[in-house]
Amino acid sequence: MAVIAERAIATDVPREASFNYLVVRYWLTALAAFFVAAVIGLVLRWNQASGFLSLAWHYRLQTFHGAYMAWFAIASVAGFVWLLIRKQFEIVVPRARMELVYWLLLAGAGLFGFGVLIGGFAPGFPILPPLPLNPAGAWAAWAVNVSLSGMVLIVVATIAYLLEWLVAAHRAAGGLGQALGLSVFLPRGANPGGRTVPPYVLAVTAMALIGMYALPVGAYLVANILLKNNFPAVPLDPLFAKNMLWAFAHTLVNILYWGTFGIVYLLIPVITDREWKLYRLLVILWLVTIVTTGMTAMGHHLQLDPVPFSIVVIGQVGSYLSIMSWAAVSIYGAVERIWKSGITWEPKVSFLYFGMFMVLVGMAGAYLDAGPGFNTILHNTLWVPAHFHSYMMLGMALFIFACMYHYVPLLTRKTDDSTALPRVHFWMTAIGGVGLVGSFYLAGLLGTPRRMAAYPLDALPALAGLVTQASVPFALVLALAQAIPLFYLTRMLVRRA
């Protein structure tokens, strides 16, 4: 089993410049998408406060914003996966396959953006059926074809790199069971050295395994929408399509979060010089999460559907078990290693620590919203984007930033002793992000609906309009901050060693 010590894997990088720069290219492209999506998010919030956009353009930009934020996570995690395969397992993936995934992702993003910005495709994101097929004249059939074809390419590329991980993990760890850490349950005689994979291998393997379920579901759904769009006689049950969407989209978001938490598992031991090994409780909680997230967590989206009550109960239990168990234990483990470790609070440490805090905030918001009692009040309000912006924009994205700031100097072999830019990036992101997300939570409690270009302020408390207006400066700070890592990576690429 080709397992490299945590300190070695996070401080040594392959000496193939072409591979290293390919990983940086993945991340640079992902950051460009994130910056554009953040600026569009600012425009959306500004429009909700002042109303300068047409309804058509607001919903186009809303669709673009959500899709490109998801694309940022998919592309960033791809770069991380290639790096781990090469470093963790010492397996060389043919460059042609890594390039193919990159260009499929890029082509998919391009097609989707063209269909939205030029074709006017604007059903919002996630794309909830049957809206894509009933535009009321807002967009043409070709825009649906182009945009959803782009989604298919993105899904295919994601399946490809997750399969690459599963094959590499099976080869190097001696089976997927070993890659999931099941060796911790072996009797001492069957595993003399007590050898296990590091926790980040388990996290990425879990992501890849459940991805093999969620992504084909998404591909099947998109294919059916495309068929219905071009051949109207083809049947497509809207309720079934809606549930397929959440089985795909809700699970995809969860597994991408698993993959980025692998960054926490990887970097915390390096930063603190304190080992982080797998143990039985952690593996058990991960196995519970794999089952619940993959099979039952999306069940809380069925509360208003005509389904047996037992299905709703299973969905609720699955939702509560799907993340909180392993995440709470893992975040406690990270804080325990940071506590009194004498570390220097570099920006990458701040990104990791604050990201974990916001993950807890987002999970608390999600669990409240998933409960039937709270859901009757918070359903389809701004509380919903508040919770997923908490653990995606201020959790998942911050883990990715920490990874990039750690690895880019190593991959480019160019030192950068100044932490000024990353530090400014952190504080602008934290201040702008908390202000924006906080406004979402408060607006949700006030009943402000989500996915609306113009709020019905006459039907809402007076405070709702003030909250919307007050959030715009925070959105501006947050959007401007995302130009910093883009500039940082570009500078590291072009500067002399």
C-alpha positions as CSV (number, residue, x, y, z in Angstrom):
1,M,0.0,0.0,0.0
2,A,1.7,3.2,-1.2
3,V,0.8,5.4,1.7
4,I,3.0,8.5,2.2
5,A,3.3,10.2,5.6
6,E,1.1,13.3,5.9
7,R,4.0,15.7,6.4
8,A,5.8,14.3,3.3
9,I,2.8,14.5,1.0
10,A,1.9,18.0,1.9
11,T,5.5,19.4,1.6
12,D,6.8,17.5,-1.4
13,V,5.4,17.7,-4.9
14,P,6.2,15.9,-8.1
15,R,9.1,17.4,-10.1
16,E,7.3,17.2,-13.4
17,A,6.7,20.8,-14.3
18,S,4.1,20.0,-16.9
19,F,2.0,18.1,-14.3
20,N,2.4,20.8,-11.7
21,Y,1.3,23.5,-14.0
22,L,-1.7,21.5,-15.2
23,V,-2.9,21.4,-11.6
24,V,-2.4,25.1,-11.2
25,R,-4.3,25.7,-14.5
26,Y,-7.3,23.8,-13.1
27,W,-7.2,26.0,-10.0
28,L,-6.7,29.2,-11.9
29,T,-9.6,28.5,-14.2
30,A,-11.8,27.6,-11.2
31,L,-10.8,30.9,-9.5
32,A,-11.8,32.8,-12.7
33,A,-15.2,31.2,-12.6
34,F,-15.6,31.9,-8.9
35,F,-14.7,35.6,-9.4
36,V,-17.2,36.0,-12.3
37,A,-19.9,34.2,-10.3
38,A,-19.2,36.4,-7.2
39,V,-19.5,39.6,-9.3
40,I,-22.7,38.3,-10.7
41,G,-23.9,37.5,-7.2
42,L,-23.2,41.2,-6.3
43,V,-25.2,42.4,-9.3
44,L,-28.1,40.1,-8.3
45,R,-28.2,41.4,-4.7
46,W,-27.8,45.0,-5.9
47,N,-30.7,44.5,-8.3
48,Q,-32.9,43.1,-5.5
49,A,-32.2,46.3,-3.5
50,S,-32.7,48.8,-6.4
51,G,-34.4,47.0,-9.3
52,F,-32.3,48.2,-12.3
53,L,-32.3,44.8,-14.2
54,S,-35.1,43.4,-16.3
55,L,-36.7,40.2,-14.9
56,A,-35.3,38.2,-17.8
57,W,-31.7,39.3,-17.1
58,H,-32.0,38.8,-13.4
59,Y,-33.1,35.2,-13.8
60,R,-30.4,34.6,-16.5
61,L,-27.7,35.8,-14.1
62,Q,-29.2,33.9,-11.2
63,T,-29.0,30.7,-13.3
64,F,-25.4,31.5,-14.4
65,H,-24.3,32.4,-10.8
66,G,-25.5,29.1,-9.3
67,A,-24.1,26.9,-12.0
68,Y,-20.7,28.5,-12.1
69,M,-20.3,28.4,-8.3
70,A,-20.9,24.6,-8.5
71,W,-18.5,24.4,-11.5
72,F,-15.8,26.2,-9.3
73,A,-16.1,23.4,-6.7
74,I,-16.0,20.6,-9.3
75,A,-13.0,21.9,-11.1
76,S,-11.1,22.8,-7.9
77,V,-11.6,19.3,-6.5
78,A,-10.5,17.8,-9.8
79,G,-7.1,19.5,-9.4
80,F,-6.9,18.3,-5.8
81,V,-7.7,14.7,-6.9
82,W,-5.0,14.7,-9.6
83,L,-2.5,16.0,-7.1
84,L,-3.4,13.3,-4.5
85,I,-3.3,10.4,-7.1
86,R,0.2,11.5,-8.2
87,K,1.5,12.2,-4.7
88,Q,-0.4,9.9,-2.4
89,F,-0.5,6.8,-4.6
90,E,2.5,7.6,-6.8
91,I,0.4,6.7,-9.8
92,V,0.9,8.6,-13.0
93,V,-2.4,9.3,-14.8
94,P,-1.7,9.9,-18.6
95,R,-1.6,13.6,-19.2
96,A,-4.1,13.1,-22.1
97,R,-6.8,11.9,-19.7
98,M,-6.2,14.8,-17.3
99,E,-6.3,17.3,-20.3
100,L,-9.5,15.6,-21.6
101,V,-11.3,16.1,-18.2
102,Y,-10.1,19.8,-18.1
103,W,-11.4,20.6,-21.6
104,L,-14.6,18.7,-21.1
105,L,-15.2,20.8,-18.0
106,L,-14.3,24.0,-19.9
107,A,-16.5,23.1,-22.9
108,G,-19.4,22.3,-20.6
109,A,-19.1,25.6,-18.8
110,G,-18.9,27.4,-22.1
111,L,-22.0,25.7,-23.6
112,F,-24.0,26.3,-20.4
113,G,-22.9,30.0,-20.3
114,F,-23.8,30.5,-24.0
115,G,-27.2,29.0,-23.6
116,V,-27.9,31.3,-20.6
117,L,-26.4,34.6,-21.7
118,I,-27.1,34.4,-25.4
119,G,-30.0,32.0,-25.5
120,G,-31.8,33.4,-22.4
121,F,-32.1,30.1,-20.6
122,A,-33.1,31.1,-17.1
123,P,-34.8,28.5,-15.0
124,G,-32.6,29.2,-12.0
125,F,-30.1,26.7,-10.5
126,P,-30.6,23.9,-9.6
127,I,-32.7,23.5,-12.7
128,L,-36.1,22.3,-11.3
129,P,-38.3,20.5,-13.8
130,P,-40.6,21.1,-15.5
131,L,-39.6,24.8,-15.7
132,P,-36.9,24.3,-18.4
133,L,-39.6,22.9,-20.7
134,N,-42.2,25.6,-20.0
135,P,-40.4,29.0,-20.6
136,A,-43.6,30.9,-21.6
137,G,-41.6,32.3,-24.5
138,A,-38.7,33.4,-22.4
139,W,-36.2,31.2,-24.2
140,A,-36.0,29.0,-27.3
141,A,-35.7,25.2,-27.4
142,W,-32.2,25.5,-28.7
143,A,-31.1,27.3,-25.6
144,V,-32.3,24.3,-23.5
145,N,-30.4,21.9,-25.8
146,V,-27.1,24.0,-25.6
147,S,-27.2,24.6,-21.8
148,L,-28.1,21.0,-20.8
149,S,-25.6,19.6,-23.3
150,G,-23.0,21.6,-21.4
151,M,-24.3,20.1,-18.1
152,V,-23.9,16.6,-19.6
153,L,-20.2,17.3,-20.5
154,I,-19.6,18.6,-16.9
155,V,-21.2,15.5,-15.4
156,V,-19.2,13.1,-17.8
157,A,-15.9,14.9,-16.9
158,T,-16.7,14.6,-13.2
159,I,-17.5,10.9,-13.4
160,A,-14.2,10.5,-15.3
161,Y,-12.0,12.0,-12.6
162,L,-13.8,10.3,-9.8
163,L,-13.3,6.9,-11.6
164,E,-9.6,7.7,-11.9
165,W,-9.5,8.1,-8.2
166,L,-11.4,4.9,-7.5
167,V,-9.1,2.9,-9.8
168,A,-6.0,4.5,-8.3
169,A,-7.2,3.9,-4.7
170,H,-8.1,0.3,-5.4
171,R,-4.6,-0.3,-6.9
172,A,-2.6,1.5,-4.3
173,A,-4.5,0.8,-1.1
174,G,-5.2,-2.9,-1.9
175,G,-8.9,-2.5,-2.5
176,L,-11.6,0.1,-1.9
177,G,-12.3,-1.4,1.5
178,Q,-8.8,-0.4,2.6
179,A,-9.2,3.0,1.0
180,L,-12.4,3.5,3.1
181,G,-10.3,2.6,6.2
182,L,-11.9,-0.7,6.9
183,S,-8.5,-2.1,8.0
184,V,-9.1,-0.5,11.4
185,F,-11.6,-3.3,12.1
186,L,-9.1,-6.1,11.3
187,P,-7.7,-8.1,14.2
188,R,-4.2,-7.2,15.2
189,G,-2.8,-10.4,13.6
190,A,-4.4,-9.6,10.2
191,N,-2.9,-6.1,10.2
192,P,0.4,-6.4,12.1
193,G,1.6,-2.8,11.5
194,G,-1.9,-1.3,12.2
195,R,-1.5,0.4,8.8
196,T,-4.4,2.5,7.6
197,V,-4.8,5.1,4.9
198,P,-4.8,8.7,6.0
199,P,-8.3,10.3,6.7
200,Y,-8.2,12.4,3.5
201,V,-8.0,9.2,1.4
202,L,-11.2,8.0,3.1
203,A,-12.9,11.3,2.5
204,V,-12.1,11.5,-1.2
205,T,-12.9,7.8,-1.7
206,A,-16.3,8.3,-0.1
207,M,-16.9,11.3,-2.5
208,A,-16.0,9.2,-5.5
209,L,-18.1,6.2,-4.5
210,I,-21.3,8.2,-3.9
211,G,-20.5,10.2,-7.0
212,M,-20.9,7.1,-9.0
213,Y,-24.5,7.0,-7.9
214,A,-25.5,10.7,-7.9
215,L,-23.8,11.7,-11.2
216,P,-25.4,9.0,-13.4
217,V,-28.8,10.0,-11.9
218,G,-28.1,13.6,-12.9
219,A,-27.1,12.5,-16.4
220,Y,-30.2,10.4,-16.8
221,L,-32.4,13.3,-15.7
222,V,-30.8,15.8,-18.0
223,A,-31.0,13.3,-20.9
224,N,-34.7,12.9,-20.2
225,I,-35.3,16.6,-20.2
226,L,-33.4,16.9,-23.5
227,L,-35.6,14.2,-25.0
228,K,-38.7,15.8,-23.8
229,N,-37.5,19.2,-25.1
230,N,-37.0,17.8,-28.6
231,F,-39.7,15.1,-28.7
232,P,-42.7,16.4,-26.6
233,A,-44.5,13.1,-26.8
234,V,-41.8,11.5,-24.6
235,P,-43.3,11.2,-21.1
236,L,-41.6,12.9,-18.1
237,D,-43.4,12.9,-14.8
238,P,-42.6,16.3,-13.1
239,L,-42.7,14.9,-9.5
240,F,-40.4,12.1,-10.4
241,A,-38.1,14.5,-12.2
242,K,-38.0,16.8,-9.2
243,N,-37.1,14.0,-6.9
244,M,-34.3,12.8,-9.3
245,L,-33.0,16.4,-9.3
246,W,-32.6,16.5,-5.6
247,A,-31.1,12.9,-5.5
248,F,-28.5,14.3,-7.9
249,A,-28.0,17.9,-6.9
250,H,-28.3,17.6,-3.1
251,T,-25.9,14.6,-3.0
252,L,-23.5,16.3,-5.4
253,V,-23.1,19.3,-3.0
254,N,-22.5,17.0,-0.1
255,I,-19.9,14.9,-1.8
256,L,-18.0,17.9,-3.0
257,Y,-17.9,19.1,0.6
258,W,-16.4,15.7,1.6
259,G,-13.7,16.1,-1.0
260,T,-12.8,19.6,0.2
261,F,-12.8,18.4,3.8
262,G,-10.0,16.1,2.7
263,I,-7.9,19.3,2.5
264,V,-8.5,19.8,6.2
265,Y,-7.5,16.3,7.0
266,L,-4.3,16.8,4.9
267,L,-3.1,20.2,6.0
268,I,-4.0,20.3,9.7
269,P,-1.4,17.6,10.7
270,V,1.2,19.4,8.6
271,I,0.5,22.8,10.1
272,T,0.4,21.6,13.7
273,D,2.9,18.8,13.4
274,R,0.4,16.5,15.1
275,E,-0.5,13.2,13.5
276,W,-4.1,12.5,12.4
277,K,-4.8,8.7,12.0
278,L,-8.0,6.9,11.3
279,Y,-9.7,5.2,14.2
280,R,-12.9,3.1,14.5
281,L,-15.4,5.7,15.5
282,L,-14.4,8.1,12.7
283,V,-14.6,5.3,10.1
284,I,-18.0,4.1,11.5
285,L,-19.4,7.7,11.3
286,W,-18.1,8.0,7.7
287,L,-19.8,4.7,6.7
288,V,-23.1,6.0,8.2
289,T,-22.7,9.2,6.2
290,I,-22.0,7.3,3.0
291,V,-25.2,5.3,3.4
292,T,-27.5,8.2,4.6
293,T,-26.3,10.8,2.2
294,G,-26.3,8.5,-0.8
295,M,-29.7,6.9,-0.1
296,T,-31.9,8.9,2.3
297,A,-30.8,12.5,3.0
298,M,-32.6,14.0,0.0
299,G,-35.8,12.6,1.6
300,H,-36.4,15.9,3.4
301,H,-37.3,17.3,0.0
302,L,-40.3,15.0,-0.1
303,Q,-42.2,16.5,2.8
304,L,-44.8,18.1,0.5
305,D,-45.0,15.1,-1.8
306,P,-47.8,12.5,-1.8
307,V,-45.5,9.8,-0.3
308,P,-45.9,7.4,2.7
309,F,-45.1,9.1,6.0
310,S,-42.4,6.5,6.7
311,I,-40.5,7.8,3.7
312,V,-40.5,11.3,5.2
313,V,-39.3,9.9,8.5
314,I,-36.5,8.0,6.9
315,G,-35.5,11.2,5.0
316,Q,-35.4,13.2,8.3
317,V,-33.3,10.6,10.1
318,G,-31.0,10.4,7.1
319,S,-30.6,14.2,6.9
320,Y,-29.6,14.4,10.6
321,L,-27.1,11.5,10.3
322,S,-25.7,12.4,6.9
323,I,-23.2,15.1,7.9
324,M,-23.3,16.1,11.6
325,S,-21.8,12.9,13.0
326,W,-18.5,12.7,11.1
327,A,-18.2,16.4,10.6
328,A,-18.6,17.2,14.3
329,V,-16.0,14.6,15.3
330,S,-13.7,15.7,12.5
331,I,-13.9,19.4,13.3
332,Y,-13.3,18.6,17.0
333,G,-10.3,16.6,15.9
334,A,-8.9,19.6,13.9
335,V,-9.5,22.0,16.7
336,E,-7.9,19.6,19.2
337,R,-4.7,19.5,17.0
338,I,-4.7,23.3,16.6
339,W,-5.2,23.9,20.4
340,K,-1.9,24.9,22.0
341,S,0.1,23.7,19.0
342,G,2.1,26.9,18.8
343,I,1.3,27.4,15.2
344,T,1.7,30.7,13.3
345,W,-1.7,31.9,12.2
346,E,-0.9,32.1,8.5
347,P,-3.8,33.0,6.1
348,K,-4.2,29.3,5.1
349,V,-4.8,28.4,8.8
350,S,-7.3,31.2,9.1
351,F,-9.1,29.9,6.0
352,L,-9.3,26.4,7.4
353,Y,-10.4,27.4,10.9
354,F,-13.0,29.9,9.9
355,G,-14.2,27.6,7.2
356,M,-14.9,24.9,9.8
357,F,-16.8,27.3,11.9
358,M,-19.0,28.4,9.0
359,V,-19.6,24.7,8.1
360,L,-21.1,24.3,11.6
361,V,-23.2,27.4,11.1
362,G,-24.4,26.1,7.7
363,M,-25.2,22.7,9.0
364,A,-27.2,24.1,11.9
365,G,-29.2,26.2,9.4
366,A,-29.7,23.2,7.2
367,Y,-31.0,21.0,10.0
368,L,-33.5,23.6,11.2
369,D,-34.8,24.1,7.6
370,A,-35.0,20.3,7.1
371,G,-37.3,19.8,10.1
372,P,-41.0,19.9,9.2
373,G,-41.9,22.5,11.9
374,F,-39.3,25.0,10.8
375,N,-39.7,24.1,7.2
376,T,-43.3,25.4,7.2
377,I,-41.9,28.9,8.0
378,L,-38.5,28.8,6.2
379,H,-39.4,26.9,3.1
380,N,-38.4,28.8,-0.1
381,T,-37.2,31.9,1.9
382,L,-33.7,33.3,1.9
383,W,-32.9,31.1,4.8
384,V,-32.3,28.3,2.2
385,P,-29.5,30.1,0.3
386,A,-28.2,31.3,3.7
387,H,-27.4,27.8,4.9
388,F,-25.8,26.6,1.7
389,H,-23.8,29.8,1.2
390,S,-22.5,29.2,4.8
391,Y,-21.0,25.9,4.1
392,M,-20.2,26.2,0.4
393,M,-19.0,29.8,0.0
394,L,-17.6,30.3,3.5
395,G,-16.7,26.6,4.1
396,M,-15.9,24.6,1.0
397,A,-14.4,27.5,-0.9
398,L,-12.2,28.5,2.1
399,F,-10.8,25.0,2.3
400,I,-10.0,25.3,-1.4
401,F,-8.3,28.7,-0.9
402,A,-6.1,27.2,1.9
403,C,-5.1,24.3,-0.4
404,M,-4.1,26.7,-3.2
405,Y,-2.2,29.1,-1.0
406,H,-0.3,26.1,0.5
407,Y,0.4,24.2,-2.8
408,V,0.9,26.8,-5.5
409,P,4.4,28.0,-4.3
410,L,5.4,24.3,-4.1
411,L,4.0,23.4,-7.5
412,T,5.5,26.5,-9.2
413,R,8.7,26.2,-7.2
414,K,8.5,29.9,-6.6
415,T,8.8,31.2,-3.0
416,D,6.5,33.9,-1.8
417,D,7.3,35.1,1.7
418,S,4.7,37.8,1.8
419,T,1.3,36.9,3.3
420,A,-0.2,40.3,2.7
421,L,-2.4,39.4,-0.3
422,P,-3.8,36.1,1.2
423,R,-4.4,37.9,4.5
424,V,-6.4,40.7,2.8
425,H,-8.2,38.0,0.9
426,F,-9.2,36.3,4.1
427,W,-10.5,39.3,5.9
428,M,-12.4,40.7,3.0
429,T,-14.0,37.3,2.4
430,A,-14.8,36.8,6.1
431,I,-16.3,40.3,6.6
432,G,-18.1,40.4,3.3
433,G,-19.3,36.8,3.6
434,V,-20.6,37.0,7.1
435,G,-22.4,40.3,6.4
436,L,-24.1,38.8,3.2
437,V,-25.0,35.4,4.7
438,G,-26.2,37.1,7.9
439,S,-28.5,39.2,5.8
440,F,-29.9,36.1,4.2
441,Y,-30.6,34.4,7.5
442,L,-32.4,37.5,8.9
443,A,-34.3,38.0,5.6
444,G,-35.4,34.4,5.7
445,L,-36.7,34.8,9.3
446,L,-38.6,37.8,8.0
447,G,-40.2,35.7,5.3
448,T,-38.3,37.1,2.3
449,P,-38.7,34.7,-0.6
450,R,-35.7,33.2,-2.4
451,R,-35.3,33.1,-6.2
452,M,-37.2,36.4,-6.8
453,A,-35.9,39.4,-8.7
454,A,-38.2,41.8,-6.9
455,Y,-39.4,41.2,-3.4
456,P,-43.0,41.8,-2.5
457,L,-42.0,44.4,0.1
458,D,-45.6,45.5,0.7
459,A,-46.3,42.1,2.1
460,L,-43.2,41.9,4.2
461,P,-42.0,43.6,7.4
462,A,-40.4,47.0,6.8
463,L,-37.1,45.6,8.0
464,A,-36.9,43.2,5.1
465,G,-36.2,46.0,2.6
466,L,-33.6,47.6,4.8
467,V,-31.8,44.2,5.2
468,T,-31.6,43.8,1.5
469,Q,-30.1,47.2,1.0
470,A,-27.7,46.9,3.8
471,S,-26.3,43.6,2.3
472,V,-25.1,45.2,-0.9
473,P,-21.9,46.7,0.5
474,F,-21.0,43.3,2.0
475,A,-21.6,41.6,-1.3
476,L,-19.3,44.2,-2.9
477,V,-16.5,43.5,-0.5
478,L,-16.9,39.8,-1.0
479,A,-16.9,40.0,-4.8
480,L,-13.8,42.3,-4.9
481,A,-12.0,39.9,-2.6
482,Q,-12.2,37.1,-5.1
483,A,-9.9,39.0,-7.5
484,I,-7.0,38.6,-5.1
485,P,-6.4,34.8,-5.4
486,L,-6.8,35.1,-9.2
487,F,-4.1,37.8,-9.2
488,Y,-2.0,35.8,-6.8
489,L,-2.0,32.6,-8.9
490,T,-1.4,34.6,-12.1
491,R,1.6,36.4,-10.5
492,M,3.1,33.1,-9.2
493,L,2.9,31.7,-12.7
494,V,4.5,34.6,-14.6
495,R,7.2,35.6,-12.0
496,R,10.7,34.3,-12.2
497,A,11.7,31.6,-9.7
